[in-house]
Amino acid sequence: MPHSRHQIPLFGLLVPFIIAGLLAVPLASLAIQPLPFGWPPTAADVDTTGFALILGGGGARGIAHIGVIEVLEELGMRPSLIVGTSMGSVVGALYSSGTSTSQLETLALGQNLLNLVVDFDTPAAELQGGWWGPAPHQLRLQITQWPPLPHTGFSHGQGFESLVGERTADALFVADNDFDHLPVVFRCVSTDLLSNSLVIHDEGMLPRAVKASSTIPMIFYPVELEGRQLVDGGFLDNLPVQVARQLGFDRAVLVDVSNVHLPDKKEPDDIYKMWIRVAELQTLFPNEYTVGNNDVLLKMPLESYRSVDMDAAKEILAIGREVALQHKDELLALRDACGPVVQNPPPKAPVVGPVTLRTIEVRGLQHLQPGRVLDRLQIHPGDRLELAAAWRKAQWLTHEGSFQTIGFEFKPVASDTADMIVHVQEETRPRLELGASVITDDGVAVMGRLRYDNILGRAGSSLLSYRYSDRESRLEALLNQPINGPGWLGLRTRFQWQRERPGVYDHGVEVDRFVFRRTQLGLDLIVRTFRCGWSLFLGGDVGQTNSYLESRRIPGSGDQPLRTFHLSLESHGRDLPLSRPQRGARLRYVRSFGHAGDEPEWWRADLGMVLPVRGLGSWQPIWAAGAVASSTDIPVVHQGRAGGPRGWVGLRRQEIIAPQIAWSRAALQYLLGAGVHLEAAVAVGWQGQKNLSGAQPIWGGGFEVGMDSLVGPLRLGFAVADQRPGYVYLQVGHGF
């Protein structure tokens, strides 16, 4: 089945193809290794008179597993054991822990696989200047060695691990971390990268075991677990029926979703296409497994689908159902042969309320002290905690930059008491992040940022960034440090030097340029609440500004001292401070102290919000609005420059210098899949000197195609407004 996104002629689109090739490698074509010597015998409470459900790996094609499970439930068949590899381990772990088939289907149809497995997060929204904090993903270059070659992966997979952890935490707690005592007995397999041996996971950190089973080398970093370096289990056994045999099961339903994609018949004309072709050709090798007389084999006809085709999730799930129904008679015969053990109702997830943390141990530390980690998590001994909430906090901290990965073990002491073990990998490596933008009439802007987190051993970050273009230069240094106190408290020290030359337009013609320079030093106190999803910023700035028109001096221009106080309240949504352009709000108030040249004391207040509208399938409407009120429009840097996501009615936000502003923007996004989207937007705005009464509306809009790749986002679009000529823009990486 053809997919239009494969035809977009952007070099960055090679990356999803490479992922597809890697995910589709016939990992099972390698020799299957014997089980480790002395592997644990059958657990006493595992009834082997039932059947085992074996779920193979195959990336997005593994969504077919959900369709198979739906049919098994309709036939009144509940497996006694589930064994999974790669995507099969994901579906298997969630179902074994009590996730319903309807919930599994919602997850499959609502997830962007690329965003999930590669830890992508959306860029910070341009709401009246944007939320605080660096965008989580730029074009990255790790410089821990010279020459600065790429590391062994692009992602630590925290988003993936947190998703599994959040949905299995209660079941794992009730099971005392023993996979035999989950609602359905569960196993998954991974490959020990150093010993080339198969690892069978039967207890401990279920989310990390599932991540290990799904870790594709060169995409993910290897998973370190119990002293091993683990990668995808499919390298040695992509359909691990032998695990069920060793446990004593002689009846199984095998679901084979891999090794079926046929490459296009087109000669590769460069090394990258050759790499992809080699990976695709290997998919022609079959899985190696033995089907017994009492087994039912469900081999999925998924030749038209690649491993990253999450946009085809609904079709793949339907194929899983169809194939299972084609084998209905065989499945019913298996049900009858197993007897009443398979006729139990579907597994149901146990519900655990908040538990009291008796003790907390932090493992894996290099520079940080345990207390610093617990302060960042906002978790301490004696606290009562919902287990799923810990995984949501872990996802935020890894996106925020303090840690590479965070994992949890909760060891039950009583039904509402636990000992907690926190496994962390600190982020201490320097990271150089690059970006660029091109606008037809502005030329090229280049951006660079150097991040060094935890350098002071306080779970904070250091940041140095620089942006340059013909119209703007900006050097910025940030030092973010947590401090002790109730809730989550932090300090941010800022230094910034800035030069801007926004255009002044009359009926679409640039008639002048407004020039300003600024040097400032600022300090902010940050208070965040996870429960309510809000952040409070309280701080001030001192420094110097210089502003004027290129053609003439105007009142209030020239050198002016900068002394301000500001207060900001921001909603970060989902009870986590993650910047998302599809939801959120920001209210900010700034006031100066003393006189600035001929200008009196000035003030500014601005409000911006982005709200998602209920979408229909792949269509996602978004509505944004904002307003600014200021006592003066000089200097420009002191008044709110209403932005909104990706531009304000076709005007660049630095071109809007009136003190009274209001705007509204409606956009419609269409997700093509694998991080590729189309967006059409229309907007209207008003600007005035005294007030907005009588102000003429400014209409504008634009169209954009964008893609999230492994190295960062790519955006190509066109914007136009009735007071500004249309322009084309290209953005590589997020702006900062």
Buried (B, 14 or more C-beta within 10 A) or exposed (E): EEBEBBEBEBEBBBBBBBBBBBBBBBBBBBEBBEBEEEEEEEBEEBBBBBBBBBBBBBBBBBBBBBBBBBBBBEBEBBBBBBBBBBBBBBBBBBBBBBBBBEBBBEBBBEBBBBBBBBBBBBBBBBBBBBBBBBBBBBBBBEBEEEEEEEEEBBBBBBBBBBBBBBBBBBBBBBBEBBBBBBBBBBBBBBBBBEEEBBBBBBBBBBBBBBBBBBBBBBBBBBBBBEEBBBBBBBBBBBBBBBBBBBBBBBBBBBBBBBBBBEBEEEEBEEEBBEBBBEBBEBBEBBBBBEBBEBBBBBBBEBEBBBBBBBBBBEBBBBBBBBBBBEBEEBBEEBBEEBEEEBEBEBBEBBEBEEBBBBEBEBEBBEEBEBEBBBBBBBBEEEBEBBBBBBBBBBBBBBBBBBBBBBBBBBBBBEEEEBBBBBBBBBBBBBBBBBBBBBBEEBEEBBBBBBBBBBBBBBBBBBBBBBBBBEBBBBBBBBBBBBEEEEEBBBBBBBBBBBBBBBBBBEEEEBEEBBBBBBBBBBEBBBBBBBEEBBBBBBBBBBBEBBBBBEEEEEEBBBEBBBBBBBBBBBBBBBBBBBBBBBBBBBBBBBBBEEEBBEBEBBBBBBBBBBEBBEBEEBEBBBEBBBBBBBBBBBBBBBBBBBBBBBBBBBBBBBBBBBBBBBBBBBBBBBBBBBBBBBBBBBBBBBBBEEEBEEBEBBBBBBEBBBBBBBBBBBBBBBBBBBBBEBBEBBBBBBBB
